[in-house]
Amino acid sequence: MRLVGVDVGGTFTDVIFNDTDSRLTAIHKVPTTLEDPSIGVVQGIIELCKRNGIVPSTIDHVFHGTTIATNAILENDGANTGMITTKGYRDITHIGRHQRPQNYSIMQDIPWQERPLVKRRNRVAVAERMGPEKDQVLTPLDEAEVREAISYFKSMGIESIVVNFLFSFINPLHEERVREIINEEYPEAFVTLSSDVSPQFREFERFTTASINAFVGPKVKQYIKNLEQRLLDSSVPAELHIMCSNGGVATPETVSQKPVNTLLSGPAAGVLGGLWVGELSNRKNLITFDVGGTSADIGILTEDGYSESSARDTWIAGYPVMVPMIDIHTIGAGGGSIAHIDEGGAFKVGPRSAGSRPGPACYGHGGQKPTVSDANVVLGRIVEDNFLGGEMSIYPNAAFKVIDELAEKLNLSREKTAEGIVTIMNNNMANAIREKTVQRGADPREFSLVAFGGAGPLHAVEVAQILNIPEVIIPPHPGINSATGLLTTDLKYDVIKTQFMLSHSIYYEQLNHDLKSLSSELRVRLHEDGISDLNIKIDCYADCRYIGQGYELRVKLPDGEVDAENIAATFEQFHEKHKVEYGHSFLDSPIEIVNIRVTGIGIMPKIEKTLVHPGLSEAEAYIKTGETIFNVEGELKTFPTKFYQREKIPSGSVIPGPSIVFQKDTTTIIPPRSTAFFEENGNMIIKVGE
């Protein structure tokens, strides 16, 4: 089986090829084509094939991580969207809840008010009301008002329509009828139903999630259509699967209907790649550290694998999102992050980025602002003849110029300014890791830091020193680790149903009936995707809370029929999880089930353990000795530093710092007092010195 993974980042598009029979692995990077990322995706695949003698038509599967939906939300660049909602609830998406991003500020922008996904004039309320009981209709749907709203949307040039009815999570009948009418009156419109995207209680979050789906839908649908056509035109008739935020992939058809599920597409793949890397070295407790040109993504892995975000803290660009997502924390910190002096005179780095065009000044594309990459050039950590395997030129003088301009404003030397940029960047990332570990009761000293992305290995050891993390793991291909993660996943679909039950009065017949119904729905979907029963796995979960609480925790339900005896283990699991999350539990308090969830997994072909180049010898891997600047005990010092080519370093080698290891997709820094060990599986383990 021949597999290709393609991850699109803000600066580069990463491609990996793996033949599961021969275990041949090849990688490639091309600049991201921001005007249409599908151009870079196909270009990267074709160039990789040409360089490695691979016939494109022999590729069986293409797995793709996309940022189209994410960028549309971050840049507020989506479709002109209209909403049809229940009378009296037109302003739910504006009012929100009593919480505000900053509780005590009277001068703050509320994202959903400052940047509404659906403008108020495009929100139309119609008469309808379902009751709290199944099939109960309190107010019939006024179809005439619906048709009038659609006519208005057509006159306003609305591209996408979202239908948000108050109790559609109980009964979607009215929403489904509105879709039928839209298809009759305005078939070219993109249609989203809240009951399809997120059929659960909490109307503000559900309405907003569905509105995000409508806002990004046309752009994602067109992108996938373009990508499929470009692949066919380039003689790559492989099956295409798109990475979703829940850690699984989905078909183009599914993603085109529910693009909101791809908001963390690339970062989710990075966490899976980190999990795969940890398994190679038999490590369970991992912090994934994915640093690219624009952002840094932090994930946590334990013996239980990755965790999903809860409803209370899942946000994208300030909007609440109620779809399954791997728990990832993202900050604006990357190689392209711009160093600047803010209005108050503070020296800051990020979150603004130079991106790929013009990019850092050292790229030679016209960048005029100092970035983290430029600082690394000044410090001697990025050199002009070994960037991107020598395929891309670096212009040190351009980096010196922009750093000197900032240094003059700060009244510092060039070197101190560059080191200051790197130190601020490293501390920003260390603080992000603290949020995911220390602030949640986890000790980072008990974890290994898996560093990847184009800039992760450049900064990982110094970040680990700040947090007292004992070791850093650098994957065989760190710069394309998210693309590698794409080849480790399966088809994965989630369905949910709101269902309130108390632990002392569970209706087991109803519970089991609903679980079977949802499971059957997923089996049908996976069968339609060509997955046989032998390759289907179904898991059931419950969202639980103590009575009186506002948010819940997800716990696994027993396999098979649920009864009073085996559900006790589920409630015990909830008590334990609550104690880990909040530091206490209430063993005598009744537990309330609020949602049941079913996850269907279709087993897909996966990357085989790669054949790592055996290397040559340390002498042949050695390139030269240069001068590199490090901060040791608060003092800047210049060290003679050995430079190596990673592909030539034999397994079993031990290389002390200060050293720098080059490879095509990244550069790894081994600072003074740290030591790198090269394992047979291809991982580089760096023991962190103080």
N, C-alpha and C positions, 0 to 999 in steps of 0.2 A: 504494500500500500504506500502510495506516494502522497505526502501531506505537505501543505504550505501554510504557514501562519504569517499574517501581515498585520502589523500594528502601526496605526498612524498617530504620530506625536505632533507637537506644536512646531518642531524643527525638522525632524527626520521621520521618514517612513521606514520601518524595520521589517525585513523579510527573512524567514527561516524555512529551509527545505529539509525534510527528513524522509528517508526511505526506510520503512519499518522492516523490510527484508534484509537489505544490505547494511542498515544502520548508518548509512551515509548521511551526513549533515552538512549543509552549506548555508552561509548567511550573506546578507547584503543590506546596505543602507543607501537610500536616496533622499534628497531633500523633499520635504513635504510640499506638494503643489496645492497651496492654500486656496487658489481659485476653484479647484475641483480635485479633492484628494484622490478620487478614483483614477486620475491620470497617473499619479505617483505610485499608486498601488499596483497597477498593471505594468507600469514601467519597471518597478522593482522586481516583479516576478519574472518578466521577460529577460531583464539583464542578468538576474541570477541564473536563469536557465542557460543563457548563452555562455556565461563564464564557466559553467560546470558541466557542459555537454548534456544537459537534460532536455528532452523533448517536451515542450509545454503541454501537448495533448495527452501525455502520459500521467499528468497530475490527477489524482483521484479526488482530493478534497482541498478546498481553500477555506481557512478559518480566519476571520477578519475582526479586528477591534477597531471601532470607529469613534470619532469625536464629533460627528456632525450634529447630533442632538445636543451634546454638551455645549458646543460652541454657540449654537443657536440660542440657548438659554443664557449663557454667560454674556453674550454680545447683544442680547435682546433683539435678535434678528430672525424672527420667525414669520409665520403666515399671518395674514390679516384674518383674525378669528372672530366668529360670532358664537353666542351662547343662547341656548333655549333652556329655561329653568322654570321651577315652580313659582307661581305667583306668591309674592311676599318674600322671596329669597334671592332677588336679583343682585343684592349687594353682599352676599356671603363671602365672595372671593375678595371683596374690598375690606370688609370689617375684620375678618379673621377671628382671632381669639383675644383674650385679655392680655396674653403674654406679648411682649415686645422684644425685639432683638437686644435692646439696651434698656433695662427696666427703669432706670432713674434719669434718663436723658429726655429733655424736652425739645431737643434739636437733633432729631434723627430722621433718616429716611426709612420708611417701612417698604421693603422691596415690592410687596404685592400691591401697594398703593402708589408708590413712585413709578413703578414699571409694570402696569397691569398687563397681564397676558391677553385679556379681553377688555377692550375699552368699554366704558359704561354704556355708551350709545349703541354698542353692538351686543348688549345683553338684554334679551327679551324674555319676559315672564309670561307664561300661559297658564290657564286653569287646568289643574290636575292634582290629584292627591291620592296616593295609595295608603292603606291603613297599616298598622303595625302587625296585623295578622296576615298570614299567607292568603293571597288572592282577594284581599279586602280592598274595595275601591270606595274611597270616601267622596272623591270628586272625579267624574269622568274626564278624560282628556278632551279638551276643546280643539278638534282638528282644524277648524276654521282659523283659529288663532295661530296654530302651527304653520299653516299654509301662508298666512299673512306675514309671519316672521320670516319665512324662507324667501318670500318675494322681496321683503325689505333687504335681506342679506344679499340677494342677487343685485339689487340696485346699488348697494354699497361696495360691491366688488369683493365680498367675503370669499376667501379661498377654503376655509376650514370651519366646520361647525361642531361644537361640543354640546352634548345634551346632558344636563345635570339636574336630575329630579331628586326630591328630598328623600324618598324612601325606596328608590330603585334598587338599593342593595338588598331589600327584602323581596321585592317583586319588580323585575325589569320590564314588565309588559308595556307600560307607557313609553319608556325610552325606545324599546324595539319598534313600536308603532311609529314613533317620530322618525326613526331611521328609514322605515319604509316610505314615508311621505317625502323625506328629503330625496331619496333615490328616484322617486317619481317626478318631483318638481325641479330638482337641481342635482342631477346625477354626477356632475363633474366635481362637486364639493367633497372634500375629505371629511369623513364623519367619525366622531368619537362618542361613545356612550360611557358614562361613568360606571355603569354596571358591568361593562366589559373590562375596563382598565383596572378598577379597584372597588369591587363590590363589598364594601365594608362601611361600618358606621363612622362617624366624624365627618360631617358634611363639608366643613371648610377644607380639610386635607383631601377629601375625595374629589371635591369640585376642582381644587387647584391641580391635583395630579392629572385629572382628565383634561383640564385646560392646557397643561404642559404638553400632553400627548397631541392635542389638536394644534398647538402653536408650532411644534417642531415637525409634525407629521408630513406635510407636503414636501418639505425640504429633504427629510430622510427617505421618503418614498422615491423621490426623483433621483437621489444619490444612488440608492440601491439599484434602481432601473439602469442608470448610467453604468454602474460597475458591472452588472451582469452582461450588458451589451458589449462593454470593452473587453471583458474576458472572452466572450464568444468571438469577437472580431480578432482577438490575438491568439486564437486556437487554443484556448484554455477552457474546455467544456466541463471543468470539474464542478462538483457539488459545492455550493457556496453556503457557509454558515456564519452567522454574525454573533459576536460575543455580547452577552447581556450582563447586567449589573449583578445578577444573582449567582454568578460563577458558572453558568452554563451557556451553551450556544443555542441559537434558534434559526429556523429557516428564514430566507428573505421575505416570504409571504407573511410570516408571523410578525417579524420586526417592522414590516411596512405598515401593519395595522396597529401595532403597539410600540412605537419607537421610544416611548418614555422608559421602556425597559433597558435601553442602551445608554443611559446617562453616565454610567461609570464603566463603560465597555472596556476601555484600555486599562485603567487602574485595576479592575477586577482580574484581568488576565495577568497582570503583574503579580498579584497575590498568589495566583495559582502557580506561576512560574517559580515564586519563592518557595512554595510548598514542595514542588518537585526538586528544587535544589537542596532543600533541607533533608529530603528523603535520601538523596545521594550520599549525604554525609551522616545520616542517622541522627539528625537533630530534629526535635519536636517543637521546642519553644523558640519561636522566631519572630523577629521584627522585620518586616519587609520595608525596604528603603529604596524607593523608585524615584530617582531624580533625573529629569530630562532637561530640556531647554527652557521650559516655562514654569513647571510646577514640580513639587515633591509630594509623593503619595506614600502614606504610612499605613501599614496593615499589621495586625497581630495574629499569629498562629500559635496554637497550643496543641496538646495531645488530641483534643477534640476537633482539630482543623480550624477553619476560619469561622468567624461569627457573622451574623447578619445584623444590620442596623435595626434599631427598634423604631417604632412609630414616633417616639418623642424626639429623636435626634437625627432624622433623615432629612437633610436639606440640600438643595442645589441652588446656588446663586441667591440664597435667601428665601426660596420657596419650599414649603413642605412637600415631601413626596412619599406617597404610601404604596410603594412597590418593593418587592424583595431586592435587597442590595447587600453586597458584602460590606462589612463595616470598614470604611477607609476614610482616613483624614487627609485632606489635600490643602496645601498652602502654596502661595505664589513664591516659590523659591526654585531656581534652576540655573543652568549655565548662562542663560540669556537674561537673568534678572538684572535690572538696571540699578546701579548705585547712584544715590542722589542726596541732596540736602533738602529737607522738607521746609515748610513755611515757618516752623518754629526753630529752625537752625539745627535740627537733629540729623545725624548721619544715618541713612537708612539704605537697605538693599531690598528691592522688590516692593510690592508684588508685580509691578509693571515689568514686562519682558520685551526684549528686542526681537523675539521670535526668530524665524529663519530668514526673513527678508525685512529690513536690511541685516538683522542679526547683530552679534557682537562686532565691535570695530575690527577685531583681529580676523574676521572672516573675509574682509576686503570687499564687502558688498555695499559699502557706503554708510555703515553704522557710525554714528557720531556720539554715542553715549557710552559711558564706562559700564561694563558688565562683569559678572563673576568670571566668565571665561577670559576676559581681558586681564583680570587680576591674576588668574592662574598663569597666564603667559608671562606677566611681569615677574612672578615668583619662580619662574623656571619650570613649572609643572606641566605646561603644555608647550611642546616645541614644534618649530615650523615644518620639520621634515618627517614627522611621524603622526600626523593627524589624519584620522580616517584611513589608516593604513597607507598613508602617503598619497591618497587619492584627492585630498583637498588641501589647498595651500592655506597657511597661516601667515599673517602679516604682523610680526611683533612691533614694528614701528608704529603701526596704527593703534595697537593696544597701549604702547607707551604714551602716545599723544593724549588719548582720552583720560588715562589715569593721571597723567601730569596735570591736566586741566582741573580735575577734581582735587588733586593734591594741593594745588595752589589755593583753592577756595578753603580747604581745611587747614592750610598752613602746616602740612605734613610732607614728609619725603614720599617719593614715588613708591618705595618698598613698603613703608608703613601704611600708606593708603591702600595698596593692594592687599596687604595682610589684614587690614581692618575690614575690607569688603568680605574676604573669606571668613573671618571670625564672626562677623554679624550674620552672614549666611548660615554658618555652622550652628550658631546658637539659635537662630530661628527654627532650624530643623530639629535641633535637640529639644526645644520647647514643644514642638508638635509631637514628638515621641513621648514626652512626659505626659501630655494630655491623654494619650492612649494607654499609658502604663501606670505611672505613679498616681495620677489622679483617679485611677480606677482600681487601685490597690495592688497593682502588679509591680514587681521589682525588676527593672531593666537589667540588673546584674545577673539575673537568672536566664537571660535570653541571648541568642546570637543575632547579630545584625546582618541580614542578607542584603547586600548592596548591589544595585543594578541601575539600568538606565545609562544614558550617555555620561552623566555627571555624578552618579552615585558613588562609584569607586574612587573618584577624585577626593571626596569629602568624608567618606564613611568612617575611616579610622579616627579622624579628629572629632567627629560627632560622637563616636563610641567612647573616646577619652572623656568627653564632657559628662557622659552619663555612666561612666564606669562599666560599660558593657565589655565583657572579657574578650570577645572575638568577633571578627568580621568574616563573613563568607562571600567570596566573589565567584559567581557562576562561571562556567566555561565561556559563555557568550553573554556577558552582562549587559551590553548595550542593546541587545535584542531579547532580553529575558521576558518581556511582556508578550512578544511574538511567540516565544517558546511556550509560555503558559497557555496560549491558544491551542497548542497541540496536546494538552494534557486534560482537556475537559470533555464533557458529554453534552448531548442535547438535554435541556432542562426546562421544564415548564412548571409554573406554580398556579394553583387555583385556591381561592379563599371563600369562605362563607361566614358571615357574622351569625353567631348562635350563642345566646346567653344561657348558661346553665351554672348552677351552684354545685359544689363538690358533694353536698349532702342530699342533693335531689336531681341527679342526672337522669335524663330520659335516654336510656341506652338504646332502645329500639330506633328512636329518631336519630341519635348520634351515629350509629352504625349505618343506618340507611343513607345519611348524607355523605359519610365518608366513602361508602361504596359508589355512590352516584358520582362524586367528584373524581374518584379513582378511575371509574369507567370512562369519564370524559377525557382524562389524560391518556389513557390507553388508546382510545380512538385517535387522538391527535398524534400520538407517537407512531401508531400504525400507518397513518396517512403520510408520515415522514419516512416510511420504509423501515421502521424498527420492529424486529420480531419480538415475540413475547419473551424469548430467552434472554434478550438484551434490554428488558424493561425492568426498572426498579421503582417501587412506589413507597414513599415515606409519608406518614401522617403526623401532624403537629397540632398543638393547641396554644393559643395566646391566652395566658392566664394572669390573674391579679388577685390580690386580697380585696375583699369587699371594701368599697370606699376609695380605692386607689384610682388614679386617672390614666395610668399607663400600665402596660402589661409586658410580660416576658414570655418568650416562646420556648416550649418544651415538647419533647417527642411523645407521641401517643404509642401505645403498645401495637405491635404487629398483629394483624388478624382482628378478630372480634374484640371489642372493648367491653369489659365487664367490671363489676364492683371490685373484684379481686386484683386484676392486673392494672387498673387505673391508679391504684395506690402508689405504684412506683412513679407514675407521672407526677403526682402531687408532691411526692418526696423530692423528686428532681426539681420541682418549682421552688420548694423551700430552700434547697441548697443553692440554686441559681440566684435567688433573691438575696441570700446572705453574701454571696460573692459580689453581687452588683452593688448592694447598699450597706453591707456590713451587719445586717441583722435579718431575722426572719420571725414570723409569728406562727408557731406550730399549731396553736389552737384556733387560729382564725379560719373561717370558711374561705375557700378559693373559688373564684368565679372564672369560668371559661367564657370568653367573649367572641373569639373567632376560632374556626377550625381551618387548617391549611393542609393541602395535599401537594406533594412535590413528585413529579414524574420524571424519571431519568432514563434516557435512551443511550445505551453504551455506544460510544464512537471509537474509531481507530485512534490510537495515541502514539506519541513520539516514543521511540525505543531509546533506551540508554545509549547515548551517543558514543561513537568510537572516537576517543580522544587521541589526538596526535601524540605519539610516544615522546616527542621532543628529541632533541639532539644532545646537547650538553650545555652546562652553564656557560662554558667558554664561548660556544657558538651562539648562545642566546644573548650574550653580552654585546651591547651596541657601542656604548661609549661612557665616559664619566663627564658629568656636567655639574654646574653649580645650581643649587636649589635653596630657597629661603624657607625656613621654618621658625615658628615661635616656640621657643623652649624656655619654660619657667618665666614667661613674661618678657623674654628678650629675643629680638630678631637675630638669627644667626644664619650665615651662609655655610652650607655643607657640601662637600664633594659627594655627588650622588651618582650611583650606577644606574644605567638605563638598560633594560632587557626587552627582548621580543618574546611575548608569552608563549607563542606556538612552538618555540624552540626550547623552552625550559622543560627538562625531563621530570616526570613524576617522581616524587620522593625528594625533590630539591628543597633546600631551606635557604631562603634569601633574607638577610637582615636589612633593616632600614638604616639610613635613608636610601631607598631605591624607588625607581619608577618603572612600572611594567606597561609596555605598549601592546595593544592589539588593535585590530581594525575598528572595533565598535566602541572602545573606551580606553581610558588611561587609568591605571590603578596607582595610588600613592601609598607607599609604605614609609611612614615617617620614622624619625629617629626613635629608638627604643622599642620598636615593634618588629615582628618577625613573620615572614610569610612561609607557609608550608604548602607544597603542591601535591594534591592527592591524585591517586590513580583514576578516580572518577571524573577528573577535570576541574574540580573545585580548588580554589585558592583559599586557604584558611589563614587569616592574619591574626596572630595573638597580639593583643593591644597592650602596649607599654604605657606607663604613666608619665 
